[in-house]
Amino acid sequence: MKAHGTDGEVVYAIGDVHGCYDLLRALLARIAADYAERDCRQRPILVFLGDYVDRGPQSAKVLEALVWLRGRREIELHLLKGNHEQALLAFLDQPETGANWLPYGGAETIAAYGVRPPGSEEGAGAYARVRDDLLERMPAAHLRLLQQLQPMVVIGDYAFVHAGIRPGKPLARQSEDDLLWIRQGFLEAPGPHEKVIVHGHTWLDERPQLHEHRLGVDTGAYVTGVLTAIMLRDAGERVVLQVPELQAWSARSSVSS
């Protein structure tokens, strides 16, 4: 097996947060402690894999934390777009999509901003009212952050995306729809791919999915109560960090085919 690298960088990829602010704070503390123990001269790279909002109770606090992180010069930060951010942005542009988004996790997001959900007596204009209330209460910095999310970032031998890629298609030609939504066709693909794919979006339980050609970091935090990151470094070094910490993970050989 090839020892994949990161071009000398120390990279932390963070799975789907879904409004779990307390877990995010705890995981960032774990990452800071892990980095402090390493002999590193360069600043760490943090790659968030998307789905910051919806389902969990504190989406507004999560976005505020990401705004704060963007201002920290001691880290390099990459924020990827998830399908839930896409759904939120679509709602802000076309509020009628709220009929699908609110049951999909959007109800928890509007509640996090103190917005009243649509009432059955309000009629067709209810979602426009909710959209307007949300825009009034959402800080401009949160909206700008959502509008500036990246679809993909490549570092060394790794490509970071939210959901996955369309196998057999060059990374430069991947559609945003696949990057945000794909499951079937990607998860069962044997690989190899152009890069090792690091992704969120699909979870089974509190354990990350560590395979030779893809690393799935989503562990369903809003259900399992476990938020996960993976540290990647040269010589194939991979270390899983979780809150709460479930087990000690192997640094170099914690992959399966």
Buried (B, 14 or more C-beta within 10 A) or exposed (E): EEEBBBEEBBBBBBBBBBBBBBBBBBBBEBBEEBBEEEEEEEBBBBBBBBBBBBBBBBBBBBBBBBBEBBEEEEBBBBBBBBBBBBBBBBBBEEBBBBBEBBEBBBBBBBBBBEBEEBEEEBEEEBBBBBBEBBBEBBEEBBBEBBEEBBBBBEBBBBBBBBBBBBBEEEBEEBEEEBBBBBEEEBBEBEBEBBBBBBBBBBBEEBBBBBBBBBBBBBBBBBEBBBBBBBBBBBEBBBBBBBBEEBEEBEBEEBBEE
